[in-house]
Amino acid sequence: MSRSQLVAEHLPLLRRYARALTGNQASGDAYVGAMLEALLQDQSLLDEQHGPRAGLFRLFTQIWNSVALNDDPEVTPFSSASERRLSNITALPRQAFLLLSLEGFSEEEVAFILDTDVAETRVLADTAGREMAAEIATDVLIIEDETFIAMDLESLVKNLGHNVIGVARTHADAIALAKNKKPGLILADIQLADGSSGLDAVNELLRLFEVPVVFITAYPERFLTGERPEPAFLISKPFQPAMVSAVASQALFFQRNSRNKTPKAAAS
């Protein structure tokens, strides 16, 4: 497999990680673009001693920690008061937490990616976990038509200290539940059994109010093409509880509380 094919194979999930880290598609893609430009200029920058995927994430991390793209108002994710809270949290703990919980790297691989050792990686992840656990509990709407998955999500959300306002199995159910009580977080499947769309339901709700959303799908690659607006927070099925916890906590960090802003669609 050629170097370009290796990069292309791992690019969708790297873009997902970049968006989870920044909370913004444009900002995440800007960092990935900067990494690709650096790699095109010097292919020796890709250190593959732990495999090409870990090597790409390591190079991305070097770019993220050294290039101040967040200073560009066109791509900065820290545009609201609540988002600026995230900028006060040390970057390395967030990266360690997401690399372990969202991307599923081993502690050894994360240490390689972050250029630390395993002991420090554990400390970083624990630090981020404590900071995220301190997030205020919120009301959660689950949009999921598969009964057992919905039950797992409901149990997980409650164990994280949140309150589940309801489980919607269709587009119509989701709208009705959200209008009855405004959620502080939405976990949404994209394709529902009755043929309706969780994505459409979320976009309809986002036209009414702002709320962080985590999408859950068995086919994440279909939504990571770069050809249209993409969900900022995306989890693959089957999922691990730690992954849901990490992404939900990260999404809450980016919650926008400003009532003066016009709600925007998550994707189309």
PyMOL commands that set and color helices and strands:
alter all, ss='L'
color gray80, all
select helices_A, chain A and resi 3-22+25-41+43-45+52-64+69-71+81-87+91-101+107-114+118-133+147-159+171-180+198-206+220-223+241-253
alter helices_A, ss='H'
color red, helices_A
select strands_A, chain A and resi 139-143+163-168+185-189+213-217+234-236
alter strands_A, ss='S'
color yellow, strands_A
deselect
rebuild
show_as cartoon
